[in-house]
Amino acid sequence: MLLNLPLSRSKLDRAAHLRSEKAVLDELWQRARIIKMLGDRFLIAGKSLKYIEPTEAETTRYFLGLDESNTPYFVAHTKYDEKEFPEEYQSLRSIGADLDDLQIGAAVHALALTQWHESHQRCAKCGSSTHFTFGGAVRECDSCGASHHPRTDPAIIVLVKDAQDRILLGRQKVWPAKRFSTFAGFVEPGESFESCVIREVAEECGGKVSEMHFLGSQPWPFPASIMIAYEAVITNPDSVKADGEEIEEIVWLTRDDLKNKIANSELLLPPIISVARAMINNWYGKDAAHDLTGGESWRN
């Protein structure tokens, strides 16, 4: 059974067939629900996104799609280089768990798209400036005319287990104290997801994967990844060790071990909107929402 992953929820039809007609997009804009972004933060009201009127938006706009009632959605984006944001602007990391299926799908799309536009102002072929077209789905070179499309970098994430159904979690050096999570890594050129699982487990803890199964996938727009989730059983639980480079500590955990360490503030888990947390909660079982609370952390 595939996991119900928090950031994979979406109720928007991306309506790609509408992107090529500027007049159509102009008409849609006038009756749209418009998400406002400042850098990588969203304008909010309470625990929801706050929509603005077309007349309030004096910034770059990108088309996101249509909801079930054919209401169009856009994001109005302003570049922002300051470290401190106004209080009414919050990151997807902080608001993601509170958004409904419609808003989370729109927000994930908006964040991934705006961050791609900010980092791809120049043509990868000739180095000239680019402009956006097709409602924000493409950037086109002002000089050579090359078209560039948004990038998504695949990464596997794997919950390592042994034959006794214990899980192995690791801790990276750059993380806050006591923060542990599952193993993950980017897929390399010419590599399959399954080969990446085997390689990453071997590199990070020396585990020898004997079996694996797919759990699901989730966009992770921080800034441009998609996480491909697996469970994997290894044959050498007694000989695994942290690689000492990326992973500095590993720990085998039963369900009771995990519950007790969290209750005693000895261990922090990944945040609730992450793939890693969904995998751990799924392994733990139906009481995860009750038992695994009070201990979670983003990486630094």
C-alpha positions, 0 to 999 in steps of 0.5 A, a space after each residue: 500500500 502506498 503512503 499518503 504523503 503530505 505534500 503529494 496532495 493536490 486538487 488543482 488541474 494544471 491545465 497545460 492547454 491554457 498556458 500558450 494563449 496570453 489573452 486567455 491567461 489575462 482573462 483568467 487572471 482577472 477572476 483568479 485566486 492569487 497566492 502572494 509570495 515574497 521570496 520563498 514565503 507565502 502571505 497567510 491569514 491564520 493557518 491558510 494562504 491569503 489570496 489577493 486581488 489582481 489589482 494588488 499584484 504588481 509582480 511577476 505572475 505564473 499560472 498554476 491551474 484550475 480547481 474543481 469549479 474551474 476557478 483559476 489559480 496564479 502565484 504573484 511573486 516578488 524577489 526578496 533578498 532580505 534575511 528577515 521577512 514580515 510576520 505575515 509571510 511564512 514558509 511552506 515548512 511552517 504552514 504545510 501541515 495546516 493546509 488542505 489538499 487544494 492549498 497544499 498542491 497549489 503552494 508546492 507548485 508555486 514554491 517549486 516554480 518561483 524558485 526555479 525562475 529565480 535561479 534560471 535567469 540565464 540561458 544554459 546554452 549561450 548565457 544570455 538573459 531569459 524571459 518567462 512564457 507559457 504562463 511561467 512553465 517555460 523560460 525562453 532565451 532572449 538571444 538564441 531562442 532556446 526553451 528551458 523547462 523547470 528541473 526536478 531532481 530525483 532523490 531516493 529516501 529509504 527506511 532501512 529495516 532488519 529481519 526483526 522489523 527494527 528500523 535503522 536511523 542515522 544522524 548527519 553532522 549538520 543536523 541539530 543535536 539528537 535529530 535522527 532520520 532515514 537515509 537518502 541521496 540524489 539519483 546519479 546520472 544513468 542510475 535507476 531508483 533501485 540501484 540508488 537505494 542499494 548504493 546509498 544504503 551501502 555508502 552511508 551505513 554499509 548495509 547490504 540490501 536484500 529486498 525493497 519495496 516502493 512506498 510512494 513519492 512526494 515533491 520536496 521543493 526545497 528547492 527542487 527535488 522529488 523524494 522517491 520512498 522505499 523500505 529496504 531490508 538488509 542482511 547484515 544488521 550487526 556489521 553496519 556503521 556510520 560512514 563518518 563523513 555524512 552520517 556520524 551516528 546510527 541507531 537500531 530502534 524497536 517501536 518501544 525504543 523509539 517511543 521511549 527516546 522521544 518521551 525522554 527527549 533523547 531523540 528528535 524526528 523529522 517534521 510531520 510534512 516530510 517523507 521520512 516522518 511518514 515512513 517512520 509513522 507508517 512503520 510504527 503503526 496506528 498509534 504514531 500520532 499519539 506516541 511520536 509527538 513532541 520531538 521533531 526538528 528541521 535540519 539546520 
